[in-house]
Amino acid sequence: MKKIIIITGWIVVLCGMFILLGFVEARHKSMICCDFKVLVDFDEAEPLIDVEELKCAIIRAVDSIQGKPIKMINTEGIKAIVLSNPYVKSANVYTNIEGEFNIKIRQREPIIRVIDHQNRSFYIDEEGLLIPTIAGHSARVRVANGYIRDKSVKIESIPLDVDTLPESSLYKQILSLARYIRNNEFLDDQIDQIYINENYEFELIPKVGQHVILFGDLENIDEKFNKLKAFYLDGIKQSGWKKYDQINLKFKHQIVCSKR
């Protein structure tokens, strides 16, 4: 008997909770939206999302938000508008119990800017998404330029997941090299630019010194960068930064330098 009373009591409590939640939800939906906020997490990257421009784009699409009953706000439609911005990585759209309409955004983080042979400019973010640049907004990231021609990349298909491209894709190789450099603290501090020469080989431009690093293809990438690190830490201390025009890493087990 006692067990039945306890179970009945819990059922009554649960029913009361569901009724209360339903009442709160109904009251919340009948509320008028009192404020509209867009909050962006740039995650240490340069700000590429203009909050006011984004808010204006949303208002143009849905007419109004602030002053409208919450139940009449198309939350999913607004989220779709926000996610259509190529710089938006993720978005959480919600209203709170005070009647505020909030959009929390996480911005994508470009790791390299690619300038192709036609001087068209794109970013690739840390997840491998190729996205267009926008006039007036610039991220301070490493640049890859030179003879960049890649038939596997169709401009009209951008944004594009570079990781899905063939292994032979120049954009995929650039991304692979950019990730390697970025994820290595020593290289990240040393390498300023990636250049693709007329033979479609990689050349690296350092932040310090006037020399060019002839890297070749991405075969034996660990060995090449280990040689470069050893040379920077030991060899160049002996000769100085101004002595060489080129540091050639293309040959196995050796570095070939050309002197001024």
Secondary structure, DSSP 8 states (H G I E B T S, - for coil): -HHHHHHHHHHHHHHHHHHHHHHHHHHHHTSB--EEEEEEE-TTS-----HHHHHHHHHHHHS--TTSBGGGS-HHHHHHHHHTSTTEEEEEEEE-TTSEEEEEEEE--EEEEEE-TT--EEEEETT-EEEE-BTTB----EEEEES---TT--GGG-SEEGGGS-TT-HHHHHHHHHHHHHT-HHHHHHEEEEEE-TTS-EEEEESSSS-EEEEESSTTHHHHHHHHHHIIIIIHHHH-TTSEEEEE--STT--EEEE-
